[in-house]
Amino acid sequence: MPTGMLINGEWRKAGYQTDSDGRFLRNPTTFRSWITADGKSGFPAEAGRYHLYVSLACPWAHRTLIMRKLKGLEDAISLSIVDPYMGAEGWQFSHAEGTIPDPILGATYLREIYVKADPNYTGRVTVPVLWDKQTETIVNNESRELLRMLDHAFSGIAQHQTDYCPPQLQPVIDQTIDQIYEPINNGVYRAGFAQSQKAYEQAVTELFDALNNWEQVLAKQPYLCGDQITEADWCLFTTLLRFDPVYYVHFKCNLYRIVDYPNLWRYLLDLYHQPGVKETCNLDHIKQHYYRSHPHLNPSGIVPKGPVLSFD
């Protein structure tokens, strides 16, 4: 399996972790500092200070890219985009179409950023990553927390004064993000990377039970938490966008497509056409990454031309 991790700052080949029953286990993120508007955390929200590393293919990174766009933080937070292909050396920088090289270290691989932050780092090298240019370290690499920081901490310098987690809705938003994480956001990976029939069937069953539930919820209201778009919607959107082009076939999540769900499909199109969101979506990077980066699932590395989908 062409992946690896850092162990005491050294790159080692290592497959995805599973339990004794073949269930995929996601490694926890480790950089968990916070940027705050008042700077009491040690990381004040300042224009030009932070740099965001993302992959256009990765749903976890995509949610932070969307929030950066929605808040109008493009000038305040600089950006690098890795190559869609992730091989045995991990995420890499290139000059392929749609990528942006690393201006911080001139790095070839994302792991160099991790080692700069912690020379003895042990763990996976994942996106997104928010880098502090001043202290030369990684602030945070947990997408859910970065989403909240971009939404709230940078409000004072954001060009758009929108709020995707208003105080009165925060409890239900946090609860909803929890509800969709394991069966849907992580569920597609639990199905795709399962190492036993039992683990796969459990993941797929939970995935479609959850999708069926939200299909019914969206029959009664336009968004997950009611009448307005929240952070929870962006957390679900990035998984739904990738579902029919990738997860349905590549991860064997093939009971139904999202286009087969009237309410989920309407919801997906609604979010896709919110101002600025379409520009963050790159189906070519998405398909190139998944179909080429997992030879244990797709040994030929052939990227399918389809499916034919119209988000317009």
N, C-alpha and C positions, 0 to 999 in steps of 0.2 A: 504494500500500500504506500504510495508515494507521498509520504508526509513525514514530519519530524517534530522535534521540540528541542528547546534549550535545556541542558542539564549543567548547572554551575557555570553558565555562560558559554558552554560548548554545544554546538549543533549535533544532535544525534538522530538517527533514523528511528522512528517509532510510529506504530500504527495507532488507530483510534482505540480508545479504551472501552472495553465491554465488561459486563459482570459475568458470573458463572453460567447464567442462562442465555448469554449472547445479546443482552440488551446494551445498546449504545449508551455510554456515559459521557456527558459533556464536562470537560474540565472547567472549574471555576476561574473567573478572571481574578487578577491579583493586584492591579493598580487601582486603588479605590479612593483617591483623594478627591476633594470637591472644590470647584471654583465657586466663589460667592461674590455677590455684588459689593459687599462691604470689605472683602479681603481678609476677614478674620480667620479664614481657613488657611491662609498663607498663599492662596492663589486668587488674587483679585481679578474680576472681569475687566480686562483692558483690551482695547482694540490693538491689533498688531502683535500681541504677545503670544498667541497660541496657534498651533498648526495641527490640522486634522488629517490623519492618514485613513484612507478608506479603499475598499474595493467596490466597484460598481456592480459586481456579481453578488456580493454578500448581503443577505437581507438585514443582518444586524448592523452593518455599516451604513446601509442604505437609509435606515430610519434617521440616523444622525445627519446624513447629507440632506435629506428632505427638510429637517428642522432648521438647518443652517440656511437653506434657501427660503423657507417660509418666514423666518424672522428677519431676513435681509442682512445676514451676517457675512456675506461673501467677502466684503472688503475688510472686515474686522478679523476674520479667522482664515488664514491661508490653507491651502489644500494640496495634498498629493494623492494620486490614484495609482494603485498597483496594477500590474499586468493581470489580465483575467486568468491566465494559466498559473496554477500552483502545483509545482512539481516537487521533487524530492528535496529541494533546497528551501521550500516554503514560498511565501509571498515574495515576489521580486518586482523591482522597478524596471521599466523599459521605456522605449519610445514608440510603442504600438499605439494605434489610433485609440483615442479616448483615455490615454494614460497621462499622468503628470509626474515627472521624476521627483526625487527627494532633494529639496534645496537646503535641508538642514545639515546633513552629513555627506551628501552626495552618495548615499548608500546604494548598494546593488540589491541587497535583501532587507526586508523589513526587520529581520532579527537583529540587524546592526543597531537599529533604534532601541530595541529592548536592552541590548547589552550596554549601550551607552548610558541608559537610565540605571541599569543594575548589572555590573560586570559579572555577578554571580547568579544571575536570574535562572530559575528553574521553572519551566512551564511551557505552555503552547504560545506560539507567536500568532496573534489574532488581530483582526480589524473589527471595529474602529479603534484608533489610538489618538488621544489628544495629548500633544506635546507642548511643554512650556519652554519657550525659547530662552527665557531669562534664567531659570534655574537649571536648564538643560536636563529635564527629566520628563517621564511620562506622568501626566496627572491622573488619567483614568482610561481604562480600556473596557469598561462595562457599558454596553450600548444603552441600556435602560436609564442608567444614571446620567450618561452624557446627554440623552434626550431631554431630561429634566433640566440639566444645567443650561443647555442651549435655549430652552424655552423660557427659563426664569432668570438665571443669574446674569445673562447678557441683555436683559430688557433695556437697561439704561443706554446701551450703545446700538441696539437693534434698530434697523430702519423701519421695521413693521411692528407696531405695538399690538400684536395678537397674543392670545393666551390659550394654550392648549391643555392647561391644567388649572382652571380657576379654583380658588380655595373651596368653594361649596361642593365641587365635584371631585376633589382629590381622593377622598376615600373610595368612591365607586370606580374612579379611573385606575387606582392602584389595584383594587380587587379584580377589575376586568383584565388588566395586563397579566396578573397572576393566573387568571382563569384560562387565557388563551396560550400562555407560554408552553406548558408541558404537553398538552395534547395537539397543538397546532404548530406554533413556531418551532419548537423542538421536536414535535411529533413527526414531522416529515423526515427529519434526520434519524429519529429512532426507528422509523420504518426502513429508510434507505440503507442505514449502516447496521441493521440487525444481523446478527450472526447465527440466528436459529429461526426456524419456522414459528415457534411459539412467541418469540420476542417480536418478530415482524407482525404477526397477526394481532397481537395485543396492541401494538402501536397504531396499526391501521384502523382497528376498531375504535380506539379512543379518538383518533383523528377525525373520523367521519361522524362519530357521535357528537363531537364538538362542532363540526361544521353544520350538521343538521340542526343543532341547537341555535346557533347564531343565524342560520337561515330563517328560523321562526322568529327570533328577536327582531331581525331586520324587516320582517313583514309588518311590524307594528311601529317601528321608529326608524329614522334614516341612518342613525349612527349607533355605535355600540353602547354609548352611555346616554343616549337621548337625542336631542335635537341639534346638538352642535358637535363639530369635529374635535376630538381630543387626542392626546398622546396615544391612547389605547388603539385608536383607529390607524395611526401610522405604524404601530407595532404589528397589526394584523395585515395591513395593506401590503407590506413588502413580502410577506409569505404568499399571499393570494396572487400577487403579480407573477411570481415564479412558478405557481402551481401547475397550470396547464402546459407551459413550455418545457418544464423540467421535472417537477416532482411526480407528476402523473405517470410518466414513463420511467425516468431514470431511477426514482426512488420507489417505484411500484405502488404508488398511491393512486390506484386506478379504479376505484369503485365508481367515482364520478369526477367530472371536471368541474371547475368553478363556473364555467359557462352553462353548465347544466342546472345551476342553482339560480333561479330568477332574481332573488333578492341579493344574494352575495355578488352576483355579476353586476347588477345595477349599482351596488355599493362600490365595487371595485372601479367601475368606470367613473363614478362621481368623484372619488378621491384622485384618480389619475388625472382628471381634468381640472383639479384645483390649480389656481395660478402658480406656475413654477414647478409643479411636481413632475410633469411629463419630461422636463429637461433633465431630471435626475435618473430617469429610467433608461437602461441600456440593455435591451434583450440580447444583443449580440454578445456583450461581455458575459451576461448571465449564462447563455447556452455554451459559449466557449469554455467558461470555467468548469461548469459541472460535467459536461460530457468529455472533456479532455483531462480533467484533474483527478478522476477516479477510475483508473484502469481496472481495478478489481470489480467495478460495476460495468464498465464499457471498455473492454480491452482494445478494441480497434481505434478508439479515440475519434471515431467519426461523429461529427456534429450534425444532427438532423436538420433538414431545411424547414420542417414544419414545427408546430402546427400553424395553420393560417388563422391568425387572430386579428380582429380589428378592434382596437381600443377607441377608435373614433366613432 
